[in-house]
Amino acid sequence: MNLMRQILVPVVAVIVFLGLWELLVWANGWPNYKMASPSDLPPAFARYWELFLVMGWQTLWRTVVGLLLAIVVGVLLGMVMGFSRTMREALYPLLVGFNAIPKATVVPIVALIFVGKHDFNTVLIAFMISFFPIAVSISIGLSTLEPEYRDILRALGASQATIFWKIALPKTLPEFFGALKVAVTLAFIGTNLMEIVSPHGRGLGALFDSGKTNSDYPLMFAVLIALAALGILLYYIVVALERVFAGWAERAPG
């Protein structure tokens, strides 16, 4: 019953959203060259389905690679800052300052520095835009670890590695997965920024830019829906992993 509710509620929400979108376009009498409606999207998907498959895969794998790099670097940085107050005070201002820079301004710079290396550029931007929440969450989780736990384990002769695996790691998992859910969407933003801006862009971002150039609004909105679907897919993969590795932290609603 609970599984049915978890499936049914999001599906109903999507149907309601699409219905309101269709109603908004119909009520305002907007033509599809001004605002595409949900009913305009199936013909666009049918016409360009091969491009959606090819471009969608290119966007997906670059996003996943960038996200995996963000996880590795974010976890390592978070551990360094979490275990060392000095490193935390040294790195936090740099990370906050870097994250405050709009990544849309960084994309053209990266594209010019690494001209022609589109795959590398796209993965790099996906990584740059998504590692910050992971690093911060791990750092906060480790730095707020209760000292009583560490003292008890040390009194029992536990090593630093044992303390990390038995206490620190499980405690940070809920924060890590919470940050990872945010990082998934950020990685997609980074990927598509580069795909749109780069002159050698490929992927759904490039397909969106092609629709904009040709004033094909149904294609543009179809790309947005495809991006949303990929983002939701990765999000629920993270949710599934969270239930496997940190399901103990989930609280039933009161």
C-alpha positions as CSV (number, residue, x, y, z in Angstrom):
1,M,0.0,0.0,0.0
2,N,2.8,2.4,0.9
3,L,4.6,1.5,-2.4
4,M,1.5,2.2,-4.4
5,R,1.1,5.6,-2.7
6,Q,4.7,6.5,-3.4
7,I,4.1,5.7,-7.1
8,L,0.6,7.1,-7.5
9,V,1.1,10.5,-5.8
10,P,4.0,11.7,-8.0
11,V,2.1,10.4,-11.1
12,V,-1.0,12.3,-10.2
13,A,1.0,15.4,-9.5
14,V,2.6,15.2,-12.9
15,I,-0.8,14.8,-14.6
16,V,-2.2,17.8,-12.7
17,F,0.8,19.9,-13.7
18,L,0.5,19.0,-17.4
19,G,-3.2,19.6,-17.2
20,L,-2.7,23.1,-15.7
21,W,0.0,23.8,-18.3
22,E,-2.4,22.8,-21.1
23,L,-5.2,24.9,-19.6
24,L,-2.9,28.0,-19.3
25,V,-1.9,27.8,-22.9
26,W,-5.5,27.3,-24.1
27,A,-6.9,30.0,-21.9
28,N,-4.4,32.6,-23.2
29,G,-4.8,31.5,-26.8
30,W,-1.0,31.2,-27.2
31,P,0.2,29.6,-30.5
32,N,2.9,27.0,-30.3
33,Y,5.5,29.5,-31.6
34,K,5.0,31.5,-28.5
35,M,4.3,28.9,-25.8
36,A,4.1,25.1,-26.5
37,S,1.5,23.1,-24.7
38,P,1.9,19.4,-23.5
39,S,-0.2,18.3,-26.5
40,D,2.4,19.8,-28.8
41,L,5.2,17.7,-27.4
42,P,4.4,14.1,-28.6
43,P,4.7,15.1,-32.3
44,A,8.1,16.7,-31.4
45,F,9.3,13.5,-29.7
46,A,8.0,11.4,-32.6
47,R,9.7,13.5,-35.2
48,Y,13.1,13.7,-33.4
49,W,13.1,10.5,-31.4
50,E,16.4,9.3,-32.8
51,L,18.1,12.6,-31.8
52,F,16.5,12.4,-28.4
53,L,18.0,9.0,-27.8
54,V,21.5,9.9,-29.0
55,M,21.6,13.4,-27.4
56,G,19.9,12.2,-24.3
57,W,22.6,9.5,-23.8
58,Q,25.4,12.0,-24.4
59,T,23.9,14.3,-21.8
60,L,23.3,11.5,-19.3
61,W,26.8,9.9,-19.3
62,R,28.6,13.2,-19.1
63,T,26.4,14.2,-16.2
64,V,26.9,10.9,-14.4
65,V,30.7,11.1,-14.8
66,G,30.8,14.7,-13.6
67,L,28.6,13.7,-10.6
68,L,30.9,10.7,-9.7
69,L,33.9,13.0,-9.8
70,A,32.0,15.4,-7.6
71,I,31.3,12.6,-5.1
72,V,34.9,11.6,-4.9
73,V,36.4,15.1,-4.6
74,G,33.5,16.3,-2.4
75,V,33.8,13.4,0.1
76,L,37.6,13.8,0.3
77,L,37.4,17.6,0.8
78,G,34.6,17.1,3.3
79,M,36.7,14.6,5.3
80,V,39.7,16.9,5.3
81,M,37.5,19.8,6.6
82,G,35.6,17.6,9.0
83,F,38.6,16.1,10.7
84,S,40.7,19.3,10.8
85,R,39.5,22.6,12.1
86,T,42.5,24.4,10.6
87,M,41.7,23.0,7.1
88,R,38.0,23.8,7.5
89,E,38.8,27.5,8.4
90,A,41.3,27.6,5.4
91,L,39.1,25.9,2.8
92,Y,35.6,27.1,3.6
93,P,36.1,30.8,2.4
94,L,37.7,29.5,-0.8
95,L,34.8,27.0,-1.5
96,V,32.1,29.6,-0.6
97,G,33.7,32.2,-2.9
98,F,34.1,29.7,-5.7
99,N,30.5,28.6,-5.4
100,A,29.3,32.2,-5.4
101,I,30.6,32.7,-8.9
102,P,27.8,32.2,-11.4
103,K,28.8,29.1,-13.4
104,A,27.3,30.6,-16.5
105,T,30.3,33.0,-16.5
106,V,32.8,30.2,-16.1
107,V,31.4,28.1,-19.0
108,P,32.7,30.4,-21.8
109,I,36.2,30.5,-20.1
110,V,36.4,26.8,-19.8
111,A,35.2,26.4,-23.4
112,L,38.0,28.7,-24.6
113,I,40.7,27.2,-22.5
114,F,39.9,23.6,-23.7
115,V,38.8,24.3,-27.3
116,G,37.5,21.2,-29.0
117,K,37.5,19.0,-25.9
118,H,33.8,19.1,-25.5
119,D,33.4,15.9,-23.4
120,F,36.1,17.0,-21.0
121,N,34.6,20.6,-20.8
122,T,31.1,19.3,-20.1
123,V,32.2,16.8,-17.4
124,L,34.3,19.5,-15.8
125,I,31.4,22.0,-15.5
126,A,29.1,19.3,-14.2
127,F,31.7,18.5,-11.6
128,M,32.4,22.1,-10.7
129,I,28.8,23.0,-10.1
130,S,27.8,19.9,-8.1
131,F,30.7,19.1,-5.7
132,F,30.1,22.0,-3.2
133,P,27.0,20.6,-1.4
134,I,28.6,17.2,-1.0
135,A,31.8,18.6,0.5
136,V,29.9,20.8,2.9
137,S,27.5,18.1,4.0
138,I,30.3,15.7,4.8
139,S,32.3,18.4,6.6
140,I,29.3,19.3,8.8
141,G,28.5,15.7,9.5
142,L,32.0,14.9,10.6
143,S,32.7,18.1,12.5
144,T,29.5,17.7,14.6
145,L,30.3,14.1,15.6
146,E,29.7,13.7,19.3
147,P,33.0,13.4,21.2
148,E,31.5,11.0,23.7
149,Y,31.3,8.3,21.0
150,R,34.9,8.7,20.0
151,D,36.1,8.8,23.7
152,I,34.3,5.5,24.4
153,L,35.7,3.7,21.4
154,R,39.2,5.0,22.1
155,A,38.9,3.8,25.7
156,L,38.0,0.4,24.3
157,G,41.2,0.5,22.1
158,A,39.6,1.3,18.8
159,S,41.8,2.8,16.1
160,Q,41.0,6.1,14.2
161,A,40.0,4.0,11.2
162,T,37.6,1.9,13.3
163,I,36.0,5.1,14.7
164,F,35.5,6.4,11.2
165,W,33.9,3.2,9.8
166,K,31.8,2.5,12.9
167,I,30.7,6.0,13.9
168,A,31.7,8.8,11.6
169,L,30.7,7.2,8.3
170,P,27.2,6.1,9.3
171,K,26.5,9.5,10.9
172,T,27.3,11.4,7.7
173,L,25.3,9.1,5.3
174,P,22.0,11.0,5.8
175,E,23.7,14.3,5.2
176,F,25.6,12.9,2.2
177,F,22.5,11.5,0.5
178,G,20.6,14.8,1.1
179,A,23.4,16.7,-0.6
180,L,23.6,14.1,-3.4
181,K,19.9,14.7,-4.3
182,V,20.8,18.4,-4.7
183,A,24.0,17.7,-6.6
184,V,22.1,15.5,-9.2
185,T,20.1,18.5,-10.4
186,L,23.1,20.8,-10.3
187,A,25.2,18.4,-12.4
188,F,22.5,18.5,-15.1
189,I,22.5,22.3,-15.0
190,G,26.3,22.3,-15.6
191,T,26.1,19.8,-18.4
192,N,23.5,21.7,-20.3
193,L,25.2,25.1,-19.8
194,M,28.2,23.7,-21.6
195,E,26.2,21.9,-24.3
196,I,24.4,25.2,-25.1
197,V,27.4,27.5,-25.0
198,S,30.0,25.4,-26.6
199,P,30.3,25.7,-30.4
200,H,31.0,22.0,-30.5
201,G,28.1,21.2,-28.2
202,R,26.4,17.9,-28.3
203,G,23.6,16.5,-26.1
204,L,20.2,17.8,-25.2
205,G,21.5,21.3,-24.5
206,A,22.7,21.5,-28.1
207,L,19.3,20.1,-29.3
208,F,17.6,22.8,-27.3
209,D,19.8,25.5,-28.9
210,S,19.0,24.1,-32.3
211,G,15.3,24.5,-31.5
212,K,15.9,28.0,-30.4
213,T,17.8,28.9,-33.6
214,N,14.9,27.5,-35.7
215,S,12.1,28.9,-33.5
216,D,10.9,25.3,-32.9
217,Y,9.2,25.9,-29.5
218,P,7.7,22.4,-29.3
219,L,11.2,20.9,-29.7
220,M,12.6,23.3,-27.1
221,F,9.9,22.3,-24.5
222,A,10.3,18.6,-25.4
223,V,14.0,18.9,-24.6
224,L,13.1,20.5,-21.2
225,I,10.7,17.6,-20.4
226,A,13.4,15.1,-21.4
227,L,15.9,16.8,-19.1
228,A,13.4,16.8,-16.3
229,A,12.8,13.1,-16.9
230,L,16.5,12.3,-16.7
231,G,16.9,14.4,-13.6
232,I,14.0,12.5,-11.9
233,L,15.5,9.2,-13.0
234,L,18.8,10.0,-11.3
235,Y,17.1,11.4,-8.3
236,Y,15.1,8.2,-7.6
237,I,18.3,6.2,-8.1
238,V,19.8,8.2,-5.3
239,V,16.7,7.7,-3.2
240,A,16.9,3.9,-3.8
241,L,20.6,3.9,-2.7
242,E,19.7,6.0,0.3
243,R,17.2,3.4,1.4
244,V,19.7,0.7,1.0
245,F,22.6,2.4,2.9
246,A,20.9,4.9,5.2
247,G,17.3,3.6,5.5
248,W,17.8,3.4,9.2
249,A,17.8,7.2,9.4
250,E,14.3,7.6,7.8
251,R,11.7,8.6,10.3
252,A,8.1,7.6,9.8
253,P,5.7,10.6,9.7
254,G,3.9,11.2,13.0
